[in-house]
Amino acid sequence: MPQPQLPLELLETIFEDACTAVDVKEGQQTCLAFCLFSKTFASVARRKLYREVALDFVDSIFTKSTHLDKASECLFLTVTSSPHLASLVSSLCLEGESYGGLTPVESAFAALLETCTNIRVLTMRTSDPFQGGYGDALRIERLVAGLGARLESLEINCPSSNEPGLDTLLQPLTGLKYLKLNHHWEVCFEGAVPLDAGFQAPSFQLQHFSSPSPTEFNLLDMLLQSSYPTLECLTFRWVQPEQNYDFSPFVALRNLELTDLEDLRDPRAIRLLLQSIESCSGLIKLRLRPTVRYSDFSIAELNEYRPLQHFPSSLRRLHAPKTFLISTKYLLDFLSDLSCLPNLELLDDRQLRDEQQQPFDRPEAEVEAIKLALDVRRCLSMSWFVEVGEE
């Protein structure tokens, strides 16, 4: 009597648990073992094995030669020679540091983009923009744009070409939900990305946008115009503005991170920053990363701005290490005022201590008074170490 077969859905669940409960390498070995067990197991395990394909390349600073490492080259040859396996790939990642031309890597990556027709997640992390083969760089741009509405997540450095530009690359990607433009994009009007009067706002509706490059507000508006109702997470490098930025159109924004904050020694810069943050009415998490250790304001001068009162009342998690150094009296007054940030659950305690865990500019008694107020009056959690996944 034949044994009853397990439903494929159940097998997929078993394989998913077995292959993700360990590290990546062990997970791949588990999938390979399932592939050798039976044809039924193999058909299901392959979906997991080839769902995410990551290529690493090696480079020599002395010979300036770049090529895929041995494991990546084997994976590349397997996928490009087997259409049935290429169709299983939904996530494709290229990662490595380059000291020379990327032409061999560009060619391999372009070949994968042509072969894998069901890509949903595309990540290109290289230390330099594509610069080895001009033709291959253009080919990659066309292939990425050709993914169209299928592509949901894109992280990319700037290719060497400057003709198609950001407009041509992003316009076809109407289904994009996650977009990260790495630092080589120079996302500003005076940077490397060519923008002209004909630039059209992409129609995608992002949930997450990130750019470590200096980002002009007018370009930010053009890129994210159609994402006003949907954007939940926004990370970008804060360029010193001439006026405050209005975040209120981003009605779904819950997570805001502003990096490389500069010129906080200028009273006007502080005021514009606080006014901008105040416009985020539904914000839950705020992270501020300055380029300098602290503003050069005295504590008394900064107290006049009452920075914590400018943050939206919905805020639950505040990470502003080394951004504002505020007086003990002001901090205790804030903790006593339960109407100010009533939903706050987490406050970065680097406001209290420096990186050697020593109190700065406060006697130990004041630090203890603040900690007591945090615990008794607000029941707030303090965060000294950076949380996993926060960086």
Summary of the structure (lengths in Angstrom):
residues: 391
radius of gyration: 25.0
end to end distance: 56.9
largest distance: 85.6
contacts: 1178
relative contact order: 0.05
helix: 38%
strand: 18%
